Amino acid sequence: MPNYPSTNRNPIEEDIDAYHVDDHFMHNSSLYKEFLAERNEILKHKWIESEKEGNDIGFERALLDWIRKYRSNWKKQRRNS
């Protein structure tokens, strides 16, 4: 059995509290918001390119294609807005 520090709380309660802190930080983090915005653009690109080809091109291919073709301009536009 693990040797936990003596507190009145069990490790599961502590994990739940840590999760809520992480969750709050994550949703208020500008880095996380930037990640979500970029991911959304990649998913839109995946959908458009998949429709053109008539089949799912997959996330990895869409990611690499979007980075190569659009990422630098997208980031510039975000900085300027």
PyRosetta script that sets phi, psi and omega in degrees:
from pyrosetta import init, pose_from_sequence

init()
pose = pose_from_sequence("MPNYPSTNRNPIEEDIDAYHVDDHFMHNSSLYKEFLAERNEILKHKWIESEKEGNDIGFERALLDWIRKYRSNWKKQRRNS")
pose.set_psi(1, 135.0)
pose.set_omega(1, -179.8)
pose.set_phi(2, -62.3)
pose.set_psi(2, 150.3)
pose.set_omega(2, 179.4)
pose.set_phi(3, -98.6)
pose.set_psi(3, 93.1)
pose.set_omega(3, -179.5)
pose.set_phi(4, -86.3)
pose.set_psi(4, 149.6)
pose.set_omega(4, 175.1)
pose.set_phi(5, -58.6)
pose.set_psi(5, 146.7)
pose.set_omega(5, -177.3)
pose.set_phi(6, -76.6)
pose.set_psi(6, 108.9)
pose.set_omega(6, 173.8)
pose.set_phi(7, -135.3)
pose.set_psi(7, 171.4)
pose.set_omega(7, 178.1)
pose.set_phi(8, -83.6)
pose.set_psi(8, -3.2)
pose.set_omega(8, -176.4)
pose.set_phi(9, -110.2)
pose.set_psi(9, 147.6)
pose.set_omega(9, 177.6)
pose.set_phi(10, -87.6)
pose.set_psi(10, 163.3)
pose.set_omega(10, -177.2)
pose.set_phi(11, -59.6)
pose.set_psi(11, -30.2)
pose.set_omega(11, 179.6)
pose.set_phi(12, -66.2)
pose.set_psi(12, -43.5)
pose.set_omega(12, 177.2)
pose.set_phi(13, -61.2)
pose.set_psi(13, -40.6)
pose.set_omega(13, 178.6)
pose.set_phi(14, -65.7)
pose.set_psi(14, -39.7)
pose.set_omega(14, 177.3)
pose.set_phi(15, -63.2)
pose.set_psi(15, -40.2)
pose.set_omega(15, 179.3)
pose.set_phi(16, -63.5)
pose.set_psi(16, -44.8)
pose.set_omega(16, 177.9)
pose.set_phi(17, -62.0)
pose.set_psi(17, -42.3)
pose.set_omega(17, 178.7)
pose.set_phi(18, -62.7)
pose.set_psi(18, -39.4)
pose.set_omega(18, 177.9)
pose.set_phi(19, -61.1)
pose.set_psi(19, -44.8)
pose.set_omega(19, -179.3)
pose.set_phi(20, -64.5)
pose.set_psi(20, -38.7)
pose.set_omega(20, 176.5)
pose.set_phi(21, -64.0)
pose.set_psi(21, -47.1)
pose.set_omega(21, 178.6)
pose.set_phi(22, -61.9)
pose.set_psi(22, -42.7)
pose.set_omega(22, -179.3)
pose.set_phi(23, -62.6)
pose.set_psi(23, -45.0)
pose.set_omega(23, 179.2)
pose.set_phi(24, -62.6)
pose.set_psi(24, -46.4)
pose.set_omega(24, 179.1)
pose.set_phi(25, -60.9)
pose.set_psi(25, -45.5)
pose.set_omega(25, -176.2)
pose.set_phi(26, -60.1)
pose.set_psi(26, -45.0)
pose.set_omega(26, -176.2)
pose.set_phi(27, -77.5)
pose.set_psi(27, -12.5)
pose.set_omega(27, 176.6)
pose.set_phi(28, -106.6)
pose.set_psi(28, 0.6)
pose.set_omega(28, -177.8)
pose.set_phi(29, -81.6)
pose.set_psi(29, 129.4)
pose.set_omega(29, 177.5)
pose.set_phi(30, -66.1)
pose.set_psi(30, -32.0)
pose.set_omega(30, 177.6)
pose.set_phi(31, -65.0)
pose.set_psi(31, -43.1)
pose.set_omega(31, 178.9)
pose.set_phi(32, -66.3)
pose.set_psi(32, -40.3)
pose.set_omega(32, 177.9)
pose.set_phi(33, -62.9)
pose.set_psi(33, -39.4)
pose.set_omega(33, 177.4)
pose.set_phi(34, -64.5)
pose.set_psi(34, -42.3)
pose.set_omega(34, 177.3)
pose.set_phi(35, -59.1)
pose.set_psi(35, -45.8)
pose.set_omega(35, -179.3)
pose.set_phi(36, -63.6)
pose.set_psi(36, -40.4)
pose.set_omega(36, 179.0)
pose.set_phi(37, -63.9)
pose.set_psi(37, -43.3)
pose.set_omega(37, 179.6)
pose.set_phi(38, -66.0)
pose.set_psi(38, -43.4)
pose.set_omega(38, 178.6)
pose.set_phi(39, -60.0)
pose.set_psi(39, -40.1)
pose.set_omega(39, 178.5)
pose.set_phi(40, -62.2)
pose.set_psi(40, -41.5)
pose.set_omega(40, 177.5)
pose.set_phi(41, -63.4)
pose.set_psi(41, -40.6)
pose.set_omega(41, 178.9)
pose.set_phi(42, -64.8)
pose.set_psi(42, -41.6)
pose.set_omega(42, 178.8)
pose.set_phi(43, -65.8)
pose.set_psi(43, -37.4)
pose.set_omega(43, 175.4)
pose.set_phi(44, -64.0)
pose.set_psi(44, -43.1)
pose.set_omega(44, 178.4)
pose.set_phi(45, -61.7)
pose.set_psi(45, -42.5)
pose.set_omega(45, 178.5)
pose.set_phi(46, -58.9)
pose.set_psi(46, -44.5)
pose.set_omega(46, -179.2)
pose.set_phi(47, -64.2)
pose.set_psi(47, -47.8)
pose.set_omega(47, -179.0)
pose.set_phi(48, -60.2)
pose.set_psi(48, -49.1)
pose.set_omega(48, -177.7)
pose.set_phi(49, -68.1)
pose.set_psi(49, -34.5)
pose.set_omega(49, 177.0)
pose.set_phi(50, -66.1)
pose.set_psi(50, -39.9)
pose.set_omega(50, 177.2)
pose.set_phi(51, -63.2)
pose.set_psi(51, -41.8)
pose.set_omega(51, 178.8)
pose.set_phi(52, -60.4)
pose.set_psi(52, -42.0)
pose.set_omega(52, -177.6)
pose.set_phi(53, -83.4)
pose.set_psi(53, -18.1)
pose.set_omega(53, -179.1)
pose.set_phi(54, 82.0)
pose.set_psi(54, 10.5)
pose.set_omega(54, 174.4)
pose.set_phi(55, -156.8)
pose.set_psi(55, 163.6)
pose.set_omega(55, -177.5)
pose.set_phi(56, -69.0)
pose.set_psi(56, 122.2)
pose.set_omega(56, -179.7)
pose.set_phi(57, -84.3)
pose.set_psi(57, -12.4)
pose.set_omega(57, 178.9)
pose.set_phi(58, 87.7)
pose.set_psi(58, 153.0)
pose.set_omega(58, -175.9)
pose.set_phi(59, -66.9)
pose.set_psi(59, -43.0)
pose.set_omega(59, -176.0)
pose.set_phi(60, -62.0)
pose.set_psi(60, -44.8)
pose.set_omega(60, 178.2)
pose.set_phi(61, -63.8)
pose.set_psi(61, -42.7)
pose.set_omega(61, 178.7)
pose.set_phi(62, -63.1)
pose.set_psi(62, -42.4)
pose.set_omega(62, 179.0)
pose.set_phi(63, -58.4)
pose.set_psi(63, -53.0)
pose.set_omega(63, -177.5)
pose.set_phi(64, -63.7)
pose.set_psi(64, -40.4)
pose.set_omega(64, 179.2)
pose.set_phi(65, -65.2)
pose.set_psi(65, -45.0)
pose.set_omega(65, -179.9)
pose.set_phi(66, -63.9)
pose.set_psi(66, -42.5)
pose.set_omega(66, 178.6)
pose.set_phi(67, -60.2)
pose.set_psi(67, -47.5)
pose.set_omega(67, -177.1)
pose.set_phi(68, -64.9)
pose.set_psi(68, -38.9)
pose.set_omega(68, -172.6)
pose.set_phi(69, -95.5)
pose.set_psi(69, -33.4)
pose.set_omega(69, -165.6)
pose.set_phi(70, -128.1)
pose.set_psi(70, -20.4)
pose.set_omega(70, -168.9)
pose.set_phi(71, -59.1)
pose.set_psi(71, -46.9)
pose.set_omega(71, -175.2)
pose.set_phi(72, -62.8)
pose.set_psi(72, -42.8)
pose.set_omega(72, 178.1)
pose.set_phi(73, -67.5)
pose.set_psi(73, -38.0)
pose.set_omega(73, 178.8)
pose.set_phi(74, -61.8)
pose.set_psi(74, -44.4)
pose.set_omega(74, 179.6)
pose.set_phi(75, -65.1)
pose.set_psi(75, -40.0)
pose.set_omega(75, 177.7)
pose.set_phi(76, -60.9)
pose.set_psi(76, -45.6)
pose.set_omega(76, 179.7)
pose.set_phi(77, -62.3)
pose.set_psi(77, -38.7)
pose.set_omega(77, 179.1)
pose.set_phi(78, -66.9)
pose.set_psi(78, -38.9)
pose.set_omega(78, 178.8)
pose.set_phi(79, -66.5)
pose.set_psi(79, -35.0)
pose.set_omega(79, -176.6)
pose.set_phi(80, -83.9)
pose.set_psi(80, -8.6)
pose.set_omega(80, -178.0)
pose.set_phi(81, -101.3)
pose.dump_pdb("model.pdb")
